[in-house]
Amino acid sequence: MFYLAAGALLLIAVALVIWALLRPVGSLAKTAVRQETVRALYQDRLEELALEASAGQVALEDRAEMEAELGSVLLADYADQTDPAAAAGGSANRKLLIVLPVLCAAMAVWLYLTIGDPQADTLRDGRSLLSLNPHGDTAELEDWQNRLAERVAGRPGDTESWYLLGHTRLLLGEYQRASEAFAVAHSQVGPDPGLDMAWLQARYMAGGGSVDPLTREIAQRVLEQNPNQPLVLELFAIDAFRQENYREAVSLLNRALSGSVGENQRNALSAGLSEARKRLGDLTPSLDINIAAATSAPAGATLFVIARPVGGGMPYAVVRRAAPQLPLTVRLDDAVSMNPALALSAAGEVEVVVRLSLSGAPMAHPGDWQWQSPTISLEALDAPVSLQATLSPPVGS
């Protein structure tokens, strides 16, 4: 429809230009009018001479001479107006003016087809496919896949279309082909967080859940931008499970739960963390903090559970939970240490601080709910220690 409409409008425009050029306008029209005027004046003068001759005012020999003189003047005037060189020049100019619009129109069409984008209208709103349901919108996804595949075949440098084609194939479950499309997009734009995340998912699924060196490299790039990206941490945790490295799995899942995640994802991560801890067993020392609230906890608060040197200092172990559902039990041990060089097992004694932060920051602020344990000696512990922490709003709040 686009080509038909554009072609029709182009033909109409050219026809109007040619029609206008063929009309007797400008100097050509003026010449025709002047010649007609000269002929009319010549005819009027001849009639006047005839009347004068019939009235005896002009002799017959004088009349013939005067008519011959009028005729010579008329011929001279016509010769000026119909000069062959001028006529040839005018004809050539008219032809040139007729050809030029056609050439300009042809040039415009060629330029558009060369550097324009005739298919742009068919790919409008392409990003809307990202919200399609792979179960209910299969036909629409397949249609997008065909259009995008045709697009990149004709324009292999269109990164956006490669990116959308990869997503379409990812939604359709064609993981290997999706990975290939994302790889092409990556080769054109380099590292990009959104592209890397999609490429990572495609490679992980195409590999049956294995983490090869390239997949790990992509995942590390994502973590450089967002160190607690839950999907990437969960992926690494699953890989640690497969290698029976349960301590690493606990550390990764703990980090994944520290960010803001949806309820379903939080439940899945929590279940994975419980299973990893069950397989890991009890590390020494281990502190189980059973956390409850005296009244309804403020919505949107962030929970911090910290084992630190008595009186304060760099923490040995930290657990963070966004918008926690209390009551909640948190375990502190070397698997959640801040720094392997500063592990909980290296501390002689610690104190535990449980803080419900209204600002979301780990440092104390006015209005935070806080509980602090007495000094806990870790040297003689050979079994987990259980602590009860009840949080209350600060006095006067």
Rosetta blueprint (number, residue, H / E / L):
1 M L
2 F H
3 Y H
4 L H
5 A H
6 A H
7 G H
8 A H
9 L H
10 L H
11 L H
12 I H
13 A H
14 V H
15 A H
16 L H
17 V H
18 I H
19 W H
20 A H
21 L H
22 L H
23 R L
24 P L
25 V L
26 G H
27 S H
28 L H
29 A H
30 K H
31 T H
32 A H
33 V H
34 R H
35 Q H
36 E H
37 T H
38 V H
39 R H
40 A H
41 L H
42 Y H
43 Q H
44 D H
45 R H
46 L H
47 E H
48 E H
49 L H
50 A H
51 L H
52 E H
53 A H
54 S H
55 A L
56 G L
57 Q L
58 V L
59 A L
60 L H
61 E H
62 D H
63 R H
64 A H
65 E H
66 M H
67 E H
68 A H
69 E H
70 L H
71 G H
72 S H
73 V H
74 L H
75 L H
76 A H
77 D H
78 Y H
79 A H
80 D H
81 Q H
82 T L
83 D L
84 P H
85 A H
86 A H
87 A H
88 A H
89 G H
90 G H
91 S H
92 A H
93 N H
94 R H
95 K H
96 L H
97 L H
98 I H
99 V H
100 L H
101 P H
102 V H
103 L H
104 C H
105 A H
106 A H
107 M H
108 A H
109 V H
110 W H
111 L H
112 Y H
113 L H
114 T H
115 I H
116 G L
117 D L
118 P L
119 Q L
120 A H
121 D H
122 T H
123 L H
124 R L
125 D L
126 G H
127 R H
128 S H
129 L H
130 L H
131 S H
132 L L
133 N L
134 P L
135 H L
136 G L
137 D L
138 T H
139 A H
140 E H
141 L H
142 E H
143 D H
144 W H
145 Q H
146 N H
147 R H
148 L H
149 A H
150 E H
151 R H
152 V H
153 A H
154 G H
155 R L
156 P L
157 G L
158 D L
159 T H
160 E H
161 S H
162 W H
163 Y H
164 L H
165 L H
166 G H
167 H H
168 T H
169 R H
170 L H
171 L H
172 L L
173 G L
174 E L
175 Y H
176 Q H
177 R H
178 A H
179 S H
180 E H
181 A H
182 F H
183 A H
184 V H
185 A H
186 H H
187 S H
188 Q H
189 V H
190 G L
191 P L
192 D L
193 P H
194 G H
195 L H
196 D H
197 M H
198 A H
199 W H
200 L H
201 Q H
202 A H
203 R H
204 Y H
205 M H
206 A H
207 G L
208 G L
209 G L
210 S L
211 V L
212 D L
213 P H
214 L H
215 T H
216 R H
217 E H
218 I H
219 A H
220 Q H
221 R H
222 V H
223 L H
224 E H
225 Q H
226 N L
227 P L
228 N L
229 Q L
230 P H
231 L H
232 V H
233 L H
234 E H
235 L H
236 F H
237 A H
238 I H
239 D H
240 A H
241 F H
242 R H
243 Q L
244 E L
245 N L
246 Y H
247 R H
248 E H
249 A H
250 V H
251 S H
252 L H
253 L H
254 N H
255 R H
256 A H
257 L H
258 S L
259 G L
260 S L
261 V L
262 G L
263 E H
264 N H
265 Q H
266 R H
267 N H
268 A H
269 L H
270 S H
271 A H
272 G H
273 L H
274 S H
275 E H
276 A H
277 R H
278 K H
279 R H
280 L H
281 G L
282 D L
283 L L
284 T L
285 P L
286 S L
287 L E
288 D E
289 I E
290 N E
291 I E
292 A E
293 A E
294 A L
295 T L
296 S L
297 A L
298 P L
299 A L
300 G L
301 A L
302 T E
303 L E
304 F E
305 V E
306 I E
307 A E
308 R E
309 P L
310 V L
311 G L
312 G L
313 G L
314 M L
315 P L
316 Y L
317 A E
318 V E
319 V E
320 R E
321 R E
322 A E
323 A L
324 P L
325 Q L
326 L L
327 P L
328 L E
329 T E
330 V E
331 R E
332 L E
333 D L
334 D H
335 A H
336 V H
337 S E
338 M L
339 N L
340 P H
341 A H
342 L H
343 A L
344 L H
345 S H
346 A H
347 A L
348 G L
349 E E
350 V E
351 E E
352 V E
353 V E
354 V E
355 R E
356 L E
357 S E
358 L L
359 S L
360 G L
361 A L
362 P L
363 M L
364 A L
365 H L
366 P L
367 G L
368 D L
369 W E
370 Q E
371 W E
372 Q E
373 S L
374 P L
375 T L
376 I E
377 S E
378 L L
379 E L
380 A L
381 L L
382 D L
383 A L
384 P L
385 V E
386 S E
387 L E
388 Q E
389 A E
390 T E
391 L E
392 S L
393 P L
394 P L
395 V L
396 G L
397 S L
